Amino acid sequence: MFILQGERDYQVTMQDFGIWKNALTAHDSIQLKSCAALNHLFISGAGKSTPGEYQTPGNVSAAVIKMWPPGFSNSSNGKEQPP
């Protein structure tokens, strides 16, 4: 399991992430990472994130793609799923 947290996320805060991290620390198969510039949608920005930020179109940060663990897929059985 891979859990990624945007540090600018105000819906799921870094305090929440810390709770998950503490609860799952003994599980070697779980990776938890955070990224400073990302909001809840994994879009880069600066300063405090606000609801209005979600009205501006954006793309998932390339940092998310780069830190995505090799071998992880978009389905539980490892096969590509149709859109």
N, C-alpha and C positions, 0 to 999 in steps of 0.2 A: 504494500500500500504506500502511496506517495501523497503527502499532504503539503500543499503549498499555501502560504499566507502572504497576502499583500500587506505590508506594514502601514499603508495609508488607508486601509479598510476600516471604516467606522461602523460597519454592520457586524463584522466578526473581528473583534479587536485583538491586538497583540496580547492582551491579558487573557482572552479566550484561547489564543494559540498556546500560551504558556501552560494553561490547564491541560490541554490536549497533549502537549509535549511531556509534561510531568507524568500524566497517566499512561503514556505509551512508551516511555523511555526503556522499559525492559524488553520490548519487542524488537528484535533485530531485523525483522522483515518489514518494518515500517520506517520510512524516511520522512522527516519533517524539515521543511526549509521555509525561510521567509525572504522576501525581497523588498527592500526599503522604498522604492519609488512606485510600487504598484498599489492600485485601489482594489475594490471588491471584484471588479471585472478583469483584473490583471492588466489594466491599461496604465502606462506610465504617466506620472504627473509630478507636480511639486506642491509642497505645502499641504495643508489639511484638506482632505477630500470632503466634498459636500454632495447632497442629492443632485444639485444642478449639473455637476460634472458628468452625470450619467446621460445627460441630454446631448452631449457632444460626441459625435461618432469617433471611434478610435479602434485600434487593433490590439490584440493581445501582444504583449511585449515579447520581443525576440528573446529576452532573458528567460522567459518561461520555457520556450522551446529548447533553449540551450541547456537548462537545468533538468529537463524531463529525463528521467532515468531510462537508459537503453533497455529494451525488452518489454517496456510497458506498452500496452495497446489500449484501444478504445472499447474493449469488451472483456468480459470475464473469461471467455474461452480462447482468446488470442486470435480469433478470426475477424477480419474486417466485416463491419456491418454495413448494409446499404443505408444511404441517407434517408 
